[in-house]
Amino acid sequence: MTETAPARARAEIDLDALRANVRTLRAKAPAAALMAVVKSDAYGHGAVQCARAALEAGATWLGTATPEEALALRAAGLRGRVMCWLWTPGGPWQEAVEADLDLGISGLWALDEACRAARASGRTARVQLKADTGLGRNGCQPADWPELVAKALLAESEGLVRVTGLWSHFACADEPGHPSIEAQSKLFDEMVTYAQDRGVRPEVRHIANSPATLTLPDTHFDLVRTGIAMYGISPSPELGTSADFGLRPVMTLSASLALVKHVPAGHGVSYGHHYATAGDTTLGLVPVGYADGIPRHASGTGPVLVGGKWRTAAGRIAMDQFVVDLGGDEPPVGERVVLFGPGDHGEPTAEDWAQAAGTIAYEIVTRIGTRVPRVHVNTHEAG
């Protein structure tokens, strides 16, 4: 059921939990298709394995940020609809067209690149026009939308492109009641209507991300794009916990104690001696650090479970290791230290680490580095 992994550290990825999360999210948007977003190596969980599990659970689209990520999915044998949207000039446009990817288009330069790739490959490029409805990142501004739509329709009439989608992205869907939500929804409706009135016939219209999928049913349109929620992490504590939404965290990060030793009172711990022992105690060395993605900002606050007890990082988290004050307990060297997981056994969660580091749980799981092997369990769906 599990693969062996080096004892220093491992990130166990429960694919059954991921499948269950996908099914839960599909039930939240029953009239829409679901895109499983597996960018950034599936938020640190392993893109190919998670993509396969998501498709098994009923996702019908895969989404990535970069074309290289999408092409890697194709190289791994994943078929069906795959979309990528973070392009730069000179990117692998022709390879993407030949791989039958859906290409996010935010401006005329990108449409021109897609057309050139279509000519070079002798194939029609699948493109999705992105509207900037207020996020202010990628996407076409409303003032430039008529020209982009017109040029796309012209390219479509020449057989160079097929406009398969119209889409946008929320800025504040994770903040309940934020006025931008209604404003963006209204503008998206207007920009979609404009394009459709002029002859665009998209296969899908989509704006809903994880928080919108969970809490804004009026924004589901034809497709929802679920990223962090698919990995069992709430997109915002203000919206509810993972459990509130029926989601289960997929990653459990653990390490093995590398050293346990007795030290006297007043002993400094780690760089800068920001922590000193209050009395005679035992210290445990956890052999992961910020090079593995453990946030240095959680120095002194990052929680772990050792021997059934919560401990916190004592002193600075270093590049490869940090220390916990065991309070006189003497677990054996090699004892499992759980940094975060679903919380079933009292262990901290990624959200606990996010609070300790002053960040969001997205960053906690995504930043876990390549020195930590991903061990995928439940790789084959039961039944």
C-alpha positions in Angstrom: 0.0 0.0 0.0 2.9 2.4 0.8 6.2 2.8 -0.8 9.4 2.9 1.2 10.9 6.3 1.7 14.0 7.7 3.3 13.5 7.9 7.1 14.6 11.6 7.3 11.2 13.0 6.1 8.3 12.1 3.9 5.1 13.7 2.7 2.4 11.0 2.5 -0.3 11.8 0.0 -3.6 10.0 0.5 -5.2 9.7 -2.9 -8.4 8.3 -1.5 -8.8 11.5 0.4 -8.3 13.5 -2.8 -10.9 11.4 -4.6 -13.4 11.9 -1.8 -12.7 15.7 -1.9 -13.3 15.8 -5.7 -16.6 14.0 -5.2 -17.6 16.5 -2.5 -16.7 19.4 -4.7 -18.7 18.0 -7.6 -21.7 17.7 -5.4 -21.3 21.4 -4.5 -21.6 22.3 -8.2 -23.7 19.5 -9.7 -24.6 21.3 -12.9 -21.0 22.2 -13.8 -18.0 20.3 -14.9 -15.0 20.3 -12.6 -11.5 21.3 -13.5 -8.9 19.8 -11.2 -6.1 22.4 -10.9 -2.8 20.6 -10.5 -0.4 23.6 -11.0 2.8 23.8 -9.0 3.1 20.0 -8.9 -0.5 19.8 -7.6 0.2 22.3 -4.8 3.1 20.2 -3.8 1.2 16.9 -3.8 2.5 15.4 -7.1 0.8 16.5 -10.3 0.6 13.3 -12.3 -0.7 11.1 -9.4 -3.2 13.7 -8.3 -4.4 14.4 -11.8 -5.1 10.7 -12.3 -6.9 10.3 -9.0 -9.0 13.5 -9.7 -10.1 12.1 -13.1 -11.0 8.8 -11.5 -13.3 10.7 -9.2 -15.1 12.5 -11.9 -13.1 15.6 -12.8 -13.2 16.2 -16.6 -10.7 19.0 -17.0 -7.1 19.5 -15.7 -5.7 22.9 -15.2 -2.1 24.2 -14.8 -0.5 27.6 -14.7 2.4 27.1 -17.1 2.4 25.3 -20.5 5.4 23.2 -19.3 3.3 21.8 -16.5 0.5 20.9 -19.0 2.9 19.3 -21.4 4.3 17.2 -18.6 0.8 15.8 -18.0 0.5 14.9 -21.7 4.0 13.3 -21.6 2.7 11.2 -18.7 -0.1 9.9 -20.8 -3.0 12.0 -19.5 -5.5 12.7 -22.2 -8.7 14.8 -22.2 -9.0 18.5 -21.7 -6.0 20.2 -20.2 -5.8 24.0 -19.9 -2.8 26.3 -19.1 -2.9 30.0 -18.8 0.4 31.6 -17.7 2.1 32.4 -20.9 5.1 34.6 -21.9 6.3 35.5 -25.4 8.3 32.8 -27.1 6.8 30.0 -25.0 6.1 26.5 -26.3 3.1 27.6 -28.2 3.5 25.2 -31.1 4.0 22.2 -28.8 0.9 23.2 -26.8 -1.2 23.4 -30.0 0.1 20.0 -31.1 -0.7 18.6 -27.7 -4.3 19.8 -28.0 -4.1 22.0 -24.9 -6.5 24.8 -24.2 -4.6 28.0 -24.1 -5.5 30.9 -21.8 -5.4 34.1 -23.9 -5.3 37.5 -22.1 -4.2 39.8 -24.9 -3.6 40.3 -28.6 0.1 39.3 -28.4 -0.9 35.9 -27.0 -3.6 35.4 -29.7 -1.0 36.2 -32.3 1.3 33.6 -30.9 -1.4 31.0 -30.9 -2.2 31.8 -34.5 1.4 31.5 -35.5 1.6 28.2 -33.7 -1.5 27.0 -35.5 -0.1 27.9 -38.9 3.2 26.2 -38.1 1.5 23.0 -36.9 -1.3 22.8 -39.4 -3.8 22.5 -36.5 -6.5 24.6 -35.0 -5.5 26.1 -31.6 -8.0 25.8 -28.8 -8.0 29.2 -27.0 -9.9 30.5 -24.0 -10.3 34.3 -23.7 -9.7 35.6 -20.2 -11.5 38.7 -19.0 -9.9 40.9 -16.3 -13.1 41.6 -14.3 -11.2 43.2 -11.4 -8.4 41.0 -10.1 -5.9 43.1 -12.0 -3.5 40.3 -12.9 -3.7 38.4 -16.1 -6.7 38.9 -18.4 -8.0 41.4 -20.9 -9.3 44.8 -19.6 -13.0 45.6 -20.5 -11.8 48.5 -22.8 -9.7 46.1 -24.8 -12.2 43.2 -24.9 -14.0 44.2 -28.1 -10.8 44.1 -30.1 -9.7 40.8 -28.6 -13.1 39.3 -29.3 -13.1 40.6 -32.9 -9.5 39.3 -33.6 -10.4 35.9 -32.1 -13.5 35.6 -34.3 -11.5 36.5 -37.3 -8.9 33.9 -36.5 -11.7 31.4 -35.9 -13.1 32.2 -39.3 -9.7 31.4 -40.9 -9.6 28.1 -39.1 -6.6 29.1 -36.9 -8.3 29.0 -33.5 -11.4 27.6 -31.9 -12.6 29.8 -29.0 -13.4 27.1 -26.5 -13.9 29.2 -23.4 -14.6 32.6 -21.8 -13.3 32.9 -18.2 -12.1 35.1 -15.4 -10.9 34.8 -11.8 -12.1 36.3 -8.5 -10.0 38.5 -6.3 -11.9 38.1 -3.0 -14.2 35.1 -3.2 -12.5 33.9 0.0 -13.8 37.0 1.9 -17.5 36.6 2.5 -19.6 39.5 1.4 -16.7 41.4 -0.2 -18.2 44.0 -2.7 -15.8 43.0 -5.4 -17.6 39.6 -5.7 -20.8 41.1 -7.0 -19.0 43.6 -9.1 -16.8 41.0 -10.8 -19.8 38.6 -11.3 -21.8 41.4 -13.0 -18.9 42.4 -15.3 -18.2 38.8 -16.2 -21.8 38.4 -17.3 -21.5 41.5 -19.4 -18.3 40.5 -21.1 -19.5 37.0 -21.8 -22.8 38.4 -23.2 -20.8 40.8 -25.4 -18.7 38.0 -26.8 -21.6 35.6 -27.4 -23.7 38.4 -29.0 -20.9 38.7 -31.6 -20.7 35.0 -32.4 -18.4 33.4 -29.8 -19.8 30.0 -28.9 -17.7 28.7 -26.0 -17.8 25.2 -24.7 -17.3 26.5 -21.2 -17.7 29.7 -19.2 -16.0 29.8 -15.9 -15.0 32.1 -13.0 -15.5 30.0 -9.9 -12.4 29.0 -7.9 -12.3 26.9 -4.8 -14.1 29.4 -2.5 -16.7 30.3 -5.1 -17.3 26.6 -5.7 -18.0 26.1 -2.0 -20.0 29.2 -1.3 -21.2 31.0 -4.4 -23.4 28.7 -6.5 -24.6 31.5 -8.8 -21.0 31.7 -10.1 -20.6 28.1 -11.2 -21.6 28.6 -14.9 -20.4 25.6 -17.0 -17.2 24.8 -15.1 -15.6 25.2 -11.7 -11.9 25.3 -11.1 -10.9 23.7 -7.8 -7.4 23.9 -6.5 -6.7 24.1 -2.8 -10.0 22.6 -1.8 -9.3 19.5 -3.8 -6.3 18.9 -1.5 -8.6 19.1 1.6 -7.6 22.6 2.7 -10.1 25.3 3.3 -9.5 28.3 1.0 -10.2 30.6 3.9 -10.8 30.1 7.7 -13.4 32.8 7.4 -15.5 30.6 5.2 -15.1 27.5 7.3 -12.7 24.7 8.2 -12.0 21.8 5.9 -14.3 19.7 8.1 -17.1 22.2 7.7 -17.0 21.6 4.0 -16.6 17.9 4.2 -13.0 18.0 3.0 -10.1 15.9 4.2 -6.4 17.1 4.1 -4.5 15.0 1.7 -0.9 15.5 2.8 0.7 14.4 6.0 4.3 15.7 6.5 6.5 13.8 9.0 10.2 13.4 9.9 12.3 11.2 12.2 14.0 12.6 15.2 17.7 12.7 14.4 18.9 13.3 18.0 17.7 13.4 21.6 19.9 14.9 24.2 19.9 16.3 27.8 20.9 19.9 28.3 21.0 22.1 31.4 19.0 25.1 32.3 19.8 28.3 30.3 21.1 26.4 27.3 20.8 28.4 24.1 19.1 26.8 21.2 19.8 27.4 17.5 21.0 30.6 15.8 20.9 33.8 17.7 19.9 32.1 21.0 16.4 33.4 20.7 15.4 30.5 22.9 17.1 29.3 26.0 15.9 26.3 28.1 14.0 27.2 31.3 15.4 24.2 33.2 17.1 20.9 32.7 15.4 19.3 29.8 15.7 17.2 26.7 16.0 18.6 23.1 15.0 16.8 20.0 16.4 17.5 16.6 13.9 17.5 13.7 15.9 17.1 10.4 14.0 19.4 8.1 14.3 23.1 7.7 13.6 26.0 5.4 15.4 24.3 2.5 12.6 21.7 2.7 9.9 24.4 2.8 9.5 24.7 6.6 8.8 28.4 7.1 11.5 30.2 9.0 8.8 32.7 10.0 7.4 29.9 12.2 10.5 29.9 14.4 9.4 29.6 18.0 5.8 28.9 17.0 5.7 26.0 14.5 3.9 23.0 16.0 4.7 19.3 15.8 3.4 16.2 17.4 6.0 14.0 19.1 5.0 11.0 21.2 1.4 12.1 21.4 2.3 15.7 22.6 2.4 19.0 20.8 5.7 20.7 20.9 6.8 23.9 19.1 10.0 24.8 17.3 12.5 26.1 19.9 14.5 28.9 18.5 15.3 29.5 14.9 14.3 27.1 12.2 17.5 26.6 10.2 18.1 25.5 6.6 18.1 21.8 7.3 16.8 21.3 10.8 15.1 22.7 13.9 14.9 21.8 17.6 11.9 21.1 19.9 12.1 21.2 23.7 10.8 17.8 24.8 10.4 18.9 28.4 12.3 16.0 29.8 10.6 13.3 27.7 13.0 10.9 26.1 11.5 9.5 22.9 13.9 7.3 20.9 16.0 8.6 18.1 14.0 7.8 15.0 10.7 8.6 16.7 8.1 9.9 14.2 7.5 13.7 14.3 4.3 14.8 12.6 4.5 18.4 11.4 1.0 18.4 9.9 -1.7 16.1 8.7 -5.5 15.8 8.8 -5.6 16.1 12.6 -7.0 12.6 13.2 -4.4 11.8 15.9 -4.1 15.2 17.4 -1.4 16.4 15.0 -1.2 20.0 13.8 -2.7 20.8 10.4 -1.3 22.9 7.6 -3.6 25.7 8.8 -1.9 25.6 12.2 1.4 26.1 10.5 0.0 28.9 8.4 -1.2 30.7 11.5 2.2 30.1 13.1 4.0 31.6 10.1 1.6 34.4 9.4 0.7 33.0 6.0 -1.9 30.8 4.3 -2.2 27.1 4.2 -1.7 27.2 0.3 1.9 28.3 0.9 2.6 25.7 3.6 1.8 22.7 1.3 3.1 24.2 -1.9 6.5 25.1 -0.6 7.5 21.6 0.6 10.7 21.0 -1.3 12.0 18.3 -3.5 14.2 16.8 -0.8 11.1 15.5 0.8 9.8 12.5 -1.1 6.1 12.3 -1.9 4.8 8.8 -1.0 1.5 8.3 -2.6 -0.9 5.8 -0.9 -4.2 4.4 -2.1 -3.0 4.8 -5.6 -5.7 2.5 -6.9 -9.3 3.3 -6.1 -11.0 0.7 -3.9 -13.7 -1.4 -5.6 
